[in-house]
Amino acid sequence: NTINLLSCSCSIATASRIGSVNEENEAIKRAFLDMPSSFCPPQPAPAADAPSERKLDATAQAFLDHLGLPSLHPLCGNGHEKTIVGAGTHTELEELWKIGAGVFELPNATINKPPAYNGNAHSLAFQLLNQPPPPPIVGSVSVMELHDHSIGELLVTVTTMSAPTIAMLELWLRFFAVFLCPLCLCWMIHQEITNNDTAKSTKEAKEKEYKKTIVVCMVGLASSAVLFTDSLYVYEYGRWFGFSLFVLSSIMAVRRGKGLPMLRKTLFHCAISLLIAVTTVVFLRSDGGNAMEDAFQRFLPTPVKPASTINHGESNNPLEHLPDPGIDLPTIDSGLYYSSSNPLISSIVSHWPESSRTYDVQNGATPYLVNGDQRTGIPFIVNSVEEQEYVRVWTQNPYDGEHLALDIAFPYSNDEENNEQPTFVHDLSKPVYLVLHGLNGGSHEEYVKDLVKRRRSEGSTVVVLIARGMMDTSMVGWNVFHGARTGDVDIAARALKRGLISLAEANQRPQRQILAGVGYSMGAIILSNYVARSGTHCGLDAAMAISGGLDMRQQLNFKRSMRLWQPMLTFGLREDILIGKYARHYKHRLTKEQFLNLLRVTSISALDVEAIVTYNSFDSLVHYYSEMSAMGDRDPEFGLLGPSDSASRENKSSWGRVANVSIPFVVLQALDDPLVGWRTVGTNNPQGLADSGSGNVLLVLTKAGGHVGWPLGNNPKKSAWKWMNDAARDFVLAVDIAKRSAE
């Protein structure tokens, strides 16, 4: 009877749910048609000085025809547009699915499409009853609505808004500490030598001199403290440089304070003493606090806490447990690491100019930018690249039905010589690039535009994959962007590869153009993960990951990045994407406490705990970072999550999925990167990593460069991001030459 009752209930629910699914699909279609400005945008706006529409040469049109992708979002048209790419798609999907469910899409991802009927009414009823509800409206939400119209909760959130400002102020001090400290020290020494007598000065002059003394002494001492305790400055100059300046600045500051009035002198000396004490404590904790704890344990014995270990499911937020590593200096050397036993890789290295993979002052690095903060921040401040023209097409991820935007940048013809408007062309002899942009970016990111400008001027076609939901692209389901999803990259790469194969066959060319992937920052992390997970099924011919880690679990205790850089990135990402567009999605899935935490976090890692881990049902932050990382399926090194069997790493099989890389793949990383720490290389044995598997992984580790930086010349603005983007080009050309030579 119970079974019959359930069957009856399921039958009723099935009929009801089938109708509601159809209604939901029609509602989604109507929503797109009713909001053309938000979900059905025209082609990306051209540059200000460009004509309203660029003509396509026959070669560019042929590329688009063989690509076979719609130029209008399929849900924005009349229903006749293509939604799934050309022939062979289903066969390839079946082959990929044999690798294992969740290789490209996490098992917890929500499938937006209605379930297929398999002839079993009970099975269909169960599937339909467990289908997700229709997603909420995409768009901004008022501040009061975010806080459930609670002024008290809003005020608490407002108090956290100061974190980006504080981080910016501290970052500016660290930017200029290397210049401020010597200048302030010279002023104090000059004042000491000249021994200026203020007895005969007017009251106003004395007041001005006192203020100047206090400001210069405090700024000079604070700057010397930065040089003494900051990881990046210690990495550049060593410990004795900062220590000497700190001691000298402390002595001079104390001596200059003697001339102040009694009350001010007392307060000044208290401030100086406090700053010296804090700096001393920071220095004593430079090894992560071990020496300091040993000293306390010697004089004040206390029960010893066990070493911190974190399992996947132990805590949603390991940020609360992992200690600060202190002054964290790289233990690996810069240079090129590759497998000499792989003939193809050896040939690539021989065709890759050494100057293109060497970054130092002798090879043009900006001489006065002396640490990773400066080499990261200054390029983003001063560099500006003119807008680039794109042709946008759409492909579809058949797993969840979301459509993905591809912005295609064709080279220009030389018609300007004949006083005619240049047209878009496509050169069949040049490499094609698939670009993955950074967090909260798109084809409008400055360093992406720099790559596009340089490569299209050389005749290459560049395709930028827009991460789902970015650049105001539309989404119809619940599966918003997260860094562990590699299916979108695979779909885009295979669509381009099929188009290039078809184009080569139509032109009777024996070889098609090579397709190279280039990823920056978050795009580099995703690209690395895709290349490792896909193995021999990879849709690319070569790839370079720029400033993206192989093991993002190592970011869990990178406190410096969380304090200085991530508050600004978190604020922008939360305001533009999470709150500006998908607030209703998160509000629906998160509890009230979780959603309020999302509004108040000050680091990317803390944001991931609420916005990614909870929303997407990951077990923990460690689980998410493991799934996001190319080396996330092996024990993390450097004792991050507790002791592990280091002897097992001598076995090549212990390298995990990164050993499955089947194409020439370069990891370009600066050891002074202030956002993605050097430990995210994933190992203390980079040569062993290069030799893993078939030896297809190359590592280019530069001592300097920052995060997506590598500025050149005395005027970095002139060269923009030339070094890293030309390094990617020269690697791809070397791959092309080596492969053609081998054939």
ZIFEN-V478067 format. One record per residue. N is the residue number from 1. D_LAST is the distance of its C-alpha to the last C-alpha in whole Angstrom. Layout:
BEGIN
((N	D_LAST) (N	D_LAST))
END
This chain:
BEGIN
((1	71) (2	68) (3	65) (4	67) (5	68) (6	64) (7	63) (8	65) (9	64) (10	61) (11	61) (12	63) (13	61) (14	58) (15	59) (16	60) (17	57) (18	55) (19	57) (20	56) (21	53) (22	53) (23	55) (24	53) (25	50) (26	52) (27	54) (28	50) (29	49) (30	53) (31	52) (32	49) (33	51) (34	54) (35	52) (36	50) (37	50) (38	49) (39	46) (40	46) (41	45) (42	43) (43	40) (44	40) (45	42) (46	41) (47	42) (48	45) (49	45) (50	42) (51	43) (52	44) (53	41) (54	38) (55	37) (56	33) (57	31) (58	30) (59	26) (60	28) (61	30) (62	27) (63	25) (64	28) (65	29) (66	25) (67	26) (68	29) (69	31) (70	35) (71	36) (72	39) (73	40) (74	41) (75	44) (76	45) (77	45) (78	47) (79	45) (80	42) (81	39) (82	36) (83	36) (84	33) (85	30) (86	28) (87	27) (88	26) (89	28) (90	30) (91	28) (92	26) (93	29) (94	30) (95	27) (96	27) (97	31) (98	30) (99	29) (100	33) (101	35) (102	35) (103	31) (104	31) (105	35) (106	38) (107	40) (108	43) (109	42) (110	44) (111	43) (112	44) (113	44) (114	47) (115	46) (116	45) (117	48) (118	47) (119	51) (120	53) (121	55) (122	56) (123	52) (124	52) (125	55) (126	54) (127	51) (128	52) (129	55) (130	52) (131	51) (132	51) (133	53) (134	52) (135	51) (136	53) (137	53) (138	51) (139	52) (140	54) (141	57) (142	61) (143	61) (144	64) (145	63) (146	60) (147	63) (148	65) (149	67) (150	68) (151	69) (152	70) (153	66) (154	65) (155	67) (156	65) (157	62) (158	63) (159	63) (160	60) (161	59) (162	60) (163	57) (164	54) (165	57) (166	58) (167	54) (168	53) (169	56) (170	55) (171	52) (172	53) (173	55) (174	52) (175	51) (176	53) (177	55) (178	53) (179	55) (180	58) (181	59) (182	59) (183	61) (184	64) (185	64) (186	65) (187	68) (188	69) (189	69) (190	71) (191	73) (192	74) (193	75) (194	77) (195	79) (196	80) (197	83) (198	83) (199	87) (200	88) (201	86) (202	87) (203	86) (204	83) (205	81) (206	82) (207	80) (208	77) (209	77) (210	77) (211	74) (212	72) (213	73) (214	72) (215	69) (216	67) (217	68) (218	67) (219	63) (220	63) (221	63) (222	61) (223	58) (224	59) (225	59) (226	55) (227	54) (228	55) (229	54) (230	51) (231	48) (232	46) (233	48) (234	49) (235	45) (236	45) (237	48) (238	49) (239	53) (240	55) (241	55) (242	56) (243	58) (244	60) (245	60) (246	61) (247	64) (248	65) (249	65) (250	67) (251	70) (252	70) (253	70) (254	73) (255	75) (256	75) (257	76) (258	79) (259	80) (260	80) (261	83) (262	84) (263	83) (264	80) (265	79) (266	80) (267	77) (268	75) (269	75) (270	74) (271	71) (272	70) (273	71) (274	69) (275	66) (276	66) (277	66) (278	64) (279	61) (280	62) (281	62) (282	58) (283	58) (284	59) (285	57) (286	54) (287	53) (288	53) (289	57) (290	57) (291	59) (292	61) (293	62) (294	62) (295	65) (296	67) (297	66) (298	68) (299	71) (300	71) (301	70) (302	69) (303	67) (304	63) (305	61) (306	58) (307	54) (308	53) (309	51) (310	49) (311	48) (312	46) (313	49) (314	52) (315	52) (316	51) (317	51) (318	50) (319	51) (320	54) (321	54) (322	51) (323	52) (324	51) (325	49) (326	51) (327	50) (328	46) (329	44) (330	40) (331	40) (332	36) (333	35) (334	33) (335	30) (336	26) (337	25) (338	22) (339	21) (340	20) (341	19) (342	16) (343	13) (344	11) (345	14) (346	15) (347	13) (348	14) (349	17) (350	17) (351	16) (352	19) (353	22) (354	25) (355	27) (356	26) (357	26) (358	29) (359	32) (360	36) (361	38) (362	37) (363	34) (364	36) (365	37) (366	41) (367	43) (368	46) (369	45) (370	45) (371	44) (372	42) (373	45) (374	45) (375	41) (376	41) (377	44) (378	44) (379	41) (380	42) (381	45) (382	45) (383	41) (384	41) (385	39) (386	40) (387	39) (388	36) (389	36) (390	34) (391	34) (392	34) (393	33) (394	34) (395	32) (396	34) (397	34) (398	35) (399	36) (400	39) (401	39) (402	39) (403	37) (404	35) (405	34) (406	31) (407	32) (408	29) (409	30) (410	28) (411	28) (412	31) (413	31) (414	33) (415	36) (416	38) (417	38) (418	40) (419	42) (420	41) (421	40) (422	36) (423	34) (424	31) (425	28) (426	24) (427	21) (428	18) (429	16) (430	17) (431	17) (432	20) (433	22) (434	24) (435	27) (436	29) (437	33) (438	35) (439	38) (440	41) (441	38) (442	36) (443	35) (444	38) (445	37) (446	37) (447	34) (448	32) (449	34) (450	33) (451	29) (452	29) (453	31) (454	29) (455	25) (456	27) (457	28) (458	25) (459	24) (460	22) (461	24) (462	25) (463	27) (464	29) (465	30) (466	34) (467	35) (468	38) (469	41) (470	40) (471	41) (472	44) (473	41) (474	43) (475	43) (476	45) (477	45) (478	46) (479	42) (480	42) (481	40) (482	39) (483	36) (484	36) (485	34) (486	31) (487	31) (488	31) (489	28) (490	26) (491	28) (492	27) (493	23) (494	23) (495	25) (496	22) (497	19) (498	21) (499	22) (500	19) (501	17) (502	20) (503	20) (504	17) (505	18) (506	21) (507	20) (508	17) (509	14) (510	11) (511	10) (512	13) (513	14) (514	14) (515	17) (516	18) (517	22) (518	24) (519	28) (520	31) (521	34) (522	35) (523	31) (524	29) (525	31) (526	30) (527	27) (528	27) (529	29) (530	26) (531	23) (532	25) (533	27) (534	24) (535	22) (536	19) (537	21) (538	20) (539	19) (540	18) (541	14) (542	16) (543	20) (544	23) (545	26) (546	29) (547	32) (548	32) (549	33) (550	31) (551	35) (552	37) (553	40) (554	41) (555	42) (556	45) (557	47) (558	46) (559	49) (560	49) (561	46) (562	48) (563	51) (564	50) (565	47) (566	47) (567	50) (568	49) (569	46) (570	48) (571	51) (572	48) (573	46) (574	49) (575	51) (576	48) (577	47) (578	49) (579	52) (580	51) (581	50) (582	49) (583	53) (584	54) (585	51) (586	52) (587	56) (588	55) (589	53) (590	55) (591	58) (592	61) (593	60) (594	56) (595	56) (596	59) (597	57) (598	54) (599	56) (600	57) (601	54) (602	53) (603	49) (604	46) (605	46) (606	50) (607	49) (608	46) (609	49) (610	50) (611	48) (612	45) (613	46) (614	49) (615	48) (616	45) (617	47) (618	45) (619	47) (620	47) (621	45) (622	44) (623	42) (624	41) (625	39) (626	38) (627	36) (628	35) (629	33) (630	30) (631	32) (632	35) (633	35) (634	36) (635	39) (636	39) (637	39) (638	42) (639	45) (640	45) (641	46) (642	48) (643	47) (644	44) (645	43) (646	40) (647	40) (648	38) (649	35) (650	34) (651	33) (652	29) (653	30) (654	33) (655	30) (656	30) (657	28) (658	26) (659	25) (660	23) (661	21) (662	17) (663	16) (664	16) (665	20) (666	22) (667	26) (668	28) (669	31) (670	34) (671	37) (672	40) (673	39) (674	42) (675	41) (676	38) (677	39) (678	37) (679	38) (680	36) (681	33) (682	34) (683	34) (684	36) (685	33) (686	30) (687	28) (688	29) (689	27) (690	24) (691	24) (692	25) (693	23) (694	19) (695	20) (696	18) (697	21) (698	22) (699	25) (700	27) (701	30) (702	33) (703	36) (704	37) (705	36) (706	38) (707	37) (708	35) (709	36) (710	35) (711	37) (712	37) (713	40) (714	43) (715	43) (716	41) (717	41) (718	40) (719	36) (720	37) (721	34) (722	31) (723	30) (724	29) (725	27) (726	26) (727	24) (728	23) (729	21) (730	20) (731	18) (732	17) (733	16) (734	14) (735	12) (736	11) (737	10) (738	9) (739	6) (740	5) (741	5) (742	4) (743	0))
END
